[in-house]
Amino acid sequence: MYIKNKTALSFILMSSIIGTAYNSWAIESKAKNLILMDFDTGQYLYTKDADKMIPPASMSKLMTVYMIFNKLKDGSLSLDDTFTVSENAWRKGGAASGGSTMFLSIGDKVRVEDLLKGIIIQSGNDACIVVAENLAGSEEDFVAEMNKKADEIGLVNSHFVNATGLPHPDHRMSVEDLAKLSRRIISEYPQYYHLFSQKEFVYHNIRQGNRNPLLYSMQSADGLKTGHTEEAGFCLTASAKRGDRRLIGVMTGLKSNKERSEEADKIMNWGFREFDNYTILKQNTKVAEIPVWYGQKASVDLLVSQNLVRTLKKSKSDKIKLIAVYDKPVKAPIKAGQQLGYVKVEIPGQEDMQIPLIASENVAKVGVWGKISKNIKYLLLGEQ
């Protein structure tokens, strides 16, 4: 494609192509809702009703954890702070409630770090309510903060009614939002992420294991959270890293713990096996050298402004078309980093992208006599 009054340089890159998601090439999954995301690029490798608002069960505890991490980051909370267990937290989230519990007792003073482990490893509903009450005064007020934060970070298909994930008709998330939230937890709070790979935790002399099946079957797995209710089925938000690549997978609606384990293993291994990340454009690569009108230098280099990395299917080869578009010549003065054009990236199955082309250096404008001299040269010799 050529644009009038502009220079367009086309060059072809043979590579694999990815669209919004690779469902047409994907293996089948028994999950009711599913998403597989590449952590670095944010691209979806597989989706199945990924934006549908569904009961997330205990996977929504990831939002509770994210809120705690926010408080730790802004300094208003410390891992060594202690919270007191109320009777309400004990009754609603304790062993008598029939749900997952950390086995807290009324009046216990519990370190924030232990409460985090109780939520992440043991999926303790009591620990979630203790945190909510101590941070916001009540679980209801804490949930209001959760919904506000969800809006701020773009979780468009999430609405929280409690801090625990216990069944409620209005407590909903999408697997897409869970993947986005997991990506934020991993990228924004690496200092705490190791908690998700801890396989067991002991509190009140009661040892409980992490329910994430991939921690035991997949060496590269290191998080994040399981969930299970009658309505949601067996669910999992998982992440694994092999070499420099990390994948995040979220699935719901499995019929048993065994089926959840098998599907998670299958989908994650498929993603690592079939895809890889490739650099399409490299920052500061010189694309062209263009003449400068009335500049103290006759030309300036055009550089790619940023890296462009895409997740590509290893076994599917096709053409990526890159078109450099820019005015020629360009008029001085020019500042280093000034956008003078763009690279149009055309990948079949995806929206076209435009990556800015920028000036490599400053080019000052010549004075009056310099302009006269350049005009004479141009008229007599055809030179700038």
VOSEMI-140534 format. One record per residue (C-alpha): residue in one letter; z negated, x negated, y negated. Coordinates in steps of 0.02 Angstrom, whole numbers, plus 50000, padded with zeros to 5 digits. Each point is the difference from the previous one (the first is absolute). Example, Ala and Ser with C-alpha at 12.3 -4.5 7.8 and 13.67 -1.06 7.14 Angstrom:
BEGIN
A496104938550225/S500334993149828/
//
This chain:
BEGIN
M500005000050000/Y500494992949831/I499305005849835/K501085000749845/N499704986249871/K498834991350118/T500194986250128/A499585005050177/L499884986950136/S499925006850177/F499314990750149/I499655006250175/L498464996750105/M500125003350186/S498345006550059/S499065014350082/I499765016049903/I498525011449976/G500015017449930/T498525010549947/A499465000350181/Y500824995150163/N499695015950096/S501785000850067/W499714983750093/A498175002950041/I499155002750164/E499255017150030/S498175003049962/K498795013150062/A499074999649834/K500075015849896/N500044990449836/L500474981749989/I500434986349877/L500324981550027/M500014989349843/D500354981849965/F498524993749899/D500944987449891/T501525010449952/G499205017250011/Q501535006050095/Y499865013650130/L500674995350171/Y499655017050077/T499435016849935/K499615016550083/D499345013849886/A499204985949903/D499745009649837/K499255015550080/M498195003549953/I499035000150162/P498164998850054/P499654981249996/A498345000650094/S499014983949979/M501514990549936/S499585007449830/K498444989050003/L501204986549940/M499935008549829/T498104999750005/V500074981550041/Y501284997049862/M498805007949874/I498614988450057/F501144984849985/N500435005449822/K498155000149955/L499754982950078/K501474993249902/D499435006549830/G498264992950028/S499075016549996/L499564998050184/S499474985750112/L500064998150189/D498134996549992/D499575016149907/T499035012650104/F500265018850010/T498735012750061/V500455012450137/S499695018049947/E499575014450115/N501685007849954/A500954984550057/W498994999450160/R500285018450040/K501855000949954/G500514983150070/G498684995250126/A499975001150188/A499465018349996/S501635004849912/G501034994950151/G501194988649905/S500154981249987/T498414992249935/M499194983749954/F498335007050062/L499134998949832/S498265007349976/I499315009749852/G499284988049873/D500894984650067/K500454987449865/V501674992950055/R500994985549929/V501735004549933/E500794987250115/D499215008550151/L500585017149939/L501764993249984/K499944993750178/G499295016650056/I501475009149920/I501384988050054/I499414995250175/Q498945014850054/S500885013449895/G498285006149945/N500035016649910/D498204997349949/A500444983349919/C501405008349899/I498835013349932/V498664987149958/V501284990049901/A500665015549912/E498295006249948/N499394983149938/L501594995749904/A500355016849921/G498415010550018/S500775011850125/E501405000550127/E500905013049894/D500024988849847/F500554985150105/V501445010350070/A500545004449822/E500104981349966/M500994997650160/N501295012949946/K500114992549827/K500294982650071/A501285006850124/D501005007049853/E499884983449908/I500704989850145/G501395012150045/L499355008750156/V501015015649963/N499705008750166/S498124998150013/H498545011349958/F498204996350047/V498605012450028/N498734988150078/A499654981550020/T500015000550190/G501635007750060/L499055013950089/P501135015350027/H500355010949848/P501585010249967/D500244991949829/H499634982150052/R501734992550021/M500994983849991/S501754994750052/V500304985250113/E501064992749859/D498505000549883/L498924992050135/A501264985850016/K500054997649811/L498105000049991/S499884987450142/R501234988649911/R498905000649846/I498414996350097/I500804984850082/S500814993149842/E498635003949874/Y498464996050104/P500414985850121/Q498204993749987/Y499375015650089/Y501465003650116/H499244989950143/L498775014350027/F501405010450076/S500264987650142/Q498164999250049/K499885007150175/E498195005650002/F498485002949891/V498165002350043/Y498835010949898/H498295006550054/N500274989950160/I501505011150042/R501594990550036/Q501635009049963/G501774993850020/N501505001649885/R501095014450060/N501654991849947/P500894997250167/L501194986849932/L498564988149965/Y499824998350188/S501815000750056/M500974991249861/Q499464982749946/S500825001749828/A499145016549958/D498624999449868/G499715017849935/L499805013649941/K499275017150053/T500065012950139/G499745018749987/H499795014650117/T499715018549982/E500645014750102/E501255004649864/A500584982449957/G500034993350177/F499774981450031/C500534990449845/L500134982049945/T500344990149843/A500414982550063/S500524983249934/A500544984050086/K500624983249938/R501144987950092/G500444984149909/D500415004849821/R500385018250040/R498805014649996/L500355017950052/I499005015749964/G500175015050116/V499215017249985/M500135013450134/T499205016850038/G500015013650131/L499844989750159/K499225008850149/S498794986750060/N499274983149960/K501154992550132/E501565007949924/R499464994149827/S499814982450064/E501685000150088/E500955007349853/A499214988149875/D500414985150108/K501795005950027/I500385003949817/M499214984249928/N500864988750127/W501665008749965/G499824996549815/F499654981550025/R501374998250131/E501425009049911/F499734995149817/D499704985149890/N499894996249814/Y501454991249913/T500214993249825/I501545008049923/L499804992149828/K498924985249953/Q499164998649831/N500774987449878/T501614998450101/K501464996149883/V501325013650010/A501154995249857/E500214989449844/I500635010049852/P500654994549829/V498955003049843/W500735005049832/Y499304990749850/G498714991050106/Q499364982249983/K500444998950185/A501685005250065/S499355009550151/V498475006650088/D499585002250184/L499645017150071/L498565000250124/V499375013250121/S498385006749925/Q499055003550162/N499994998650187/L500755014450097/V499335001050177/R500525014050117/T499465004850175/L501584999550105/K500405005150178/K500324984450102/S501325007450114/K500985010349872/S501214989449898/D500965006649849/K500494995649822/I498874999149850/K501044999549841/L499334990649850/I500895002049833/A499514989449849/V500365009649839/Y499834992449826/D500814998949828/K501094984849968/P499794991549879/V498265003649933/K499504997749819/A498624988049943/P498534999449974/I499405001650180/K498234998850066/A499534993050169/G499675014650117/Q501075012049898/Q500965012250110/L501864997149984/G500615009750151/Y499525005450174/V500424998550183/K500465016650078/V499425000550180/E500935012250111/I499235003150172/P500735014050106/G498755014050024/Q498964995149849/E500035003149814/D500854986049904/M498834987849915/Q500214989949840/I499154983149989/P499994992649823/L500934983949959/I499114989849867/A500394985349887/S499394983350064/E499544993049829/N499955002849813/V501634998349906/A499804999449812/K501295006549877/V501054987649902/G499954999849809/V501365005549880/W500994983650010/G499845000350188/K500775017450002/I501434994249890/S500324985150112/K499995010650158/N501175012949921/I501244986349952/K499944992750176/Y500295017150073/L501485003649885/L500814983050024/L499524995450178/G499385015950081/E498294992250021/Q498365007649951/
//
